[in-house]
Amino acid sequence: MKRFSNMFTWFGFAALLSLFLVGCTTPPSPTAATPRLYVLDCGSIEVLDVSLFTPGIDQGKHKLLTDSCYLIVHPKGTLLWDAGLPDALAKTPEGLLWFEKFRLKVKHPLEQQLQQIGHPAASIQYLGISHLHGDHIGNVNLLPKATLFMQQEEYAAGFGADPSQYGFDPQGYASLRNNPVKQLHGDYDVFGDGTVVIKRTLGHTPGHQALFVKLHHSGNILLSGDLVHFTDNWTHKRVPSFNFDKAQSLKTMNEMEQFIKDNHAQLWIQHDLEQNAGIKHAPAFYD
């Protein structure tokens, strides 16, 4: 997993730059009468050898993944789910080539997207991170006062003695040490009414989590984090070579498949480019 550390060190530098973009006196953003879900473009990842995600097959094949973030606007507050690749990457149009395995790009900075829908980053009350890999924490510095929701195993791994063994680089999320934090040990009902529930989905990392959202018109949706990266892997229950715990990953995938059936939910796979193309993005929203 230490092969990830150099990329995340770069992310840490880029994230520090974003601190200068954060306003200190941004007024609270308006909430909605019923929950709304905004889908945000948080970059793209060109995988130059997709067999990293499909061990034993697809050796040397390319695959383009998207990197999605989400804003949930609830009558009781706002929650940003994942923080994508760092906005600073937008200054490098050709993208960042990392270890000849991935090309990372950002076209639409997250901070600009949030401002355009009337919810600038500094006004958001809550921050949910599916896990601490660099493509999910790139802009956490934009939310230094948001209350962080994280499974206690993820927090311990990320701020413990050797985060690099999990593919984490603390420089990329250093600001989170100062955020107010609620460490979780299981599912968590964010607003207390069952409409926004963090689901404990261990395996990809020690404390991975997903997000379940119940919408009045659009129905029930499970936001995957990296429970799975694209539909074919979900169908065949394939586990990437770099997952923390393969057995736990498979167990969690099967449990979440049953959860989705029981709750008549859709699975939105955050990195699935093809599925994502059929989902409307901010400033449009689901409610």
N, C-alpha and C positions, 0 to 999 in steps of 0.2 A: 504493500500500500504506500510505501514511501515514495514511489514514482509519482504520486500526485502532489508532493509537497511543493515543488518549484512553482507549479501553476498557481497554487493557492497563496504562495508568498507574493507573487505578482498581484493576485487579487487583493491581498492585504494592502499593498502600496496604492492600488487604484481606489480602494475603499477609503483610504485616508484622504485622498483628494476630494472625495465627495462631501466630506465634512464641511468644506467651505461653502457648499451650496445650500446648507440647511439654515433656514431662518429661525430666529429665536423667539419671535413674537407672533407667529402665525396664529390667527384666531381659530377656534374649534370649527371643524367642518360640519355641515348639516347632516343629520341622520335621515333615515327613510321611515315611512309609516309601516312598511313591512320589509323584510330583508331583501336586499339586492346583491347580486353577484356580478362584478366586473371582471372580465378576462383581460389580462395585460400581457403585452409582448415583452419578454425579458431576455431576448437574444436567441441565437441559434448555435447549434453544435454540429459541425460536420465530422462524423466518425469515419476515419480512414481505414479502420479495420473493425467491422461490426462484430467479429467473432469474440471480442472482449465481452460483449453482451450475450452472445449465443455460443458458448463454448462447444467446440467440436464441429461447428458448421459455419458457413459464410466467411471462411478465411480470406482476408484481404479485400472483402467487398466494402464499398462505401455506403453510408446511410446518413441522411440529414435529419437531425432531431431539432425540435423547437424547445424553448425554455419558457414555460409559462409561470406567471405570478397571478394572484387574484386579490381583489379587494372586496370584502364583505361589508356592506353598509347596513347596519341593524338599528332599530329604534333605540337601543341602549349603547350604541357606539360603533366604532369601525375597527376592522381587523384586516391587516395585510397578511396574506398567506404566501410565504416564500418571497425572497428578494432577488432572485435571478443572478445573471452575470453583471459585473460592475458597469455602471453607466460610463465610466472612463473609457471603456472599449469602443464607444461610439466615435472616439477621436482617431481610431485606427480602422478605416474602412475595409482594408484587406483582411482584417481579423488577426487574431493571435494564434500562431501555429505552436502547438504544445507537444513536445516529444514525438513529433512526426505521427501522432495518433489522432489529434483533434484540431479542428480550426474553429475558433470561438469568435462570434461576431455579435455586436449590438447595433441596431439601426435606430431604435426608438428608446431613448433614455427613460427609465422608469419614473424619475422625478417629474419629467415633463408630462407624461401620461397622467399621473396623479393630479397635477395642477390643472390639466385640461378638463378633468371631470369634477373639479371643485373640492378635491380632497388631498391637498399637498401633504407630503410625507410627514412634516413636523406636526400635523394636526391629528395623525392617526393614533388611537389610544392603545391598540393591541398589536402584537407581532407574533405570528405563529410560524415556526420554521420546521419543515418536515424533517430536515437533518442538516448537518453542518458541512456538507461538501460544498466546494467553492461556487458551483453554479446555482446554489440556492441561498447564498448569504452575501452576494456581491454588493448589495446596497443597504445592508443593515445599519450602516453609519448614518443613513438619512433619518433614522427613527431612534434617536438616543434616549428619548423619554418614554417610549412605548413599553408597556408591560409585556415581557417575553413569556410565552408558553412553550415549555420544552420538557420532554420526558427526562426523569432524573438520571437515567443511564447515559443519555446523550450529553447532558450537561457535565456529568462526571468524566466522560471520555474526552469531551472537547476542552475541558479546563483542567484535566489531570496531568499526570507526569509525562505522558508520551502520546499526544494527540495524533502524531504522524502515523502511528500504527493503524489508525482507522481512516487514513486519507484526509485528515483534518490539518489545517494550518491556522493556528490561533491569530496570526497577523491579519488574516482575512476577516475575522469577526471580533477583533480586540475590543471594539466599543461595547459589545454585549456584556462585558464584565460590569459595566456601570448601569445597564438597564435594570429597572425593577423586574424581578423574575418570579414566576410561579412554576416550580418544578412539579412535574406530574408523575404519577405512578399508575397509569391506566387512562381510561377515557375521561374526557372533561367537557362538560356542557358550558360553553363560553359565556352565554348570556342567560342561562338558567331556564330556558323555555324549550329546549330540544331542537332548535332550528340550526344551531351551529355547534357541532360536536367534534372535538379532536379525538381521533381513534388511535389507539396504541397498536402499531403495526411493525413490530420488531423484525430484524433480519438483515435488511440492506445495511444498516448501521446499528450500533448497540441500542439506540433509543429512537429509531425511526417512528414517525407518526404520519397519519393521513387526516383529511378533513371532510366531514360529512355535513352537507348543507341541505336544509329542507326549505324549498321555495313554494310560495302560494300558487303560482301559475305554472312554473317550469318544472316542478316536481323535485325529487330527491337526487342529489348528486354526490358522489364520492370523489374528491380530488386526491389523486394518487400519491403525490410526492414521488419517490422512486420505488414504491411498492412494485412497479413494473415500468419499463421504459417505452414499450410500444406494443401494439395489439397482438402481433404474432407471438411474442414472448408470453403474453397473458394467456393466449389460447393454448399454448403448449407447455405452460408453466416452466419456462426456462429461467435459470438464475444466472446473472452475470458473474464472471470469474472473480470480480473484485468485491462481491458482497461479503459482509462481515460473518454471516452465519447462514450457510446454504440450507440446512435442515429447517431452521427457524423461518427462513424466507419462504420456503415451500409451504410450511404450516400456516403462516400468515396469509399467503395468497389464497389458500383453500378456505380459510376462515372468512376472509373478505369476500370471496366469491359467494359464500352462503349468506353473508350479511347483505350483500347487494340484492340477492334474490329475495330475502326475507323483507327487505325494505323497498322493493320495487324501484331501485335506484339505478342511475346511470354511472358508469365509471368513466371519468375524464382523466386520461393519461397525460400527465403534464408535459412529457417529452415527445408525444406522438404527433408528428407533423401532419400526417394524413388526417387523423381524427380532428386535430386542431383547426384544420382548414375549413371544416364545416361548423365551427363554433363562432358566434359573433363576438367581436372584441370591443373594448371601450373605444368611444364613449357609449356605445350600446350596452345594455345590461340585461340580466335575467332576474325575474322576480317571481 
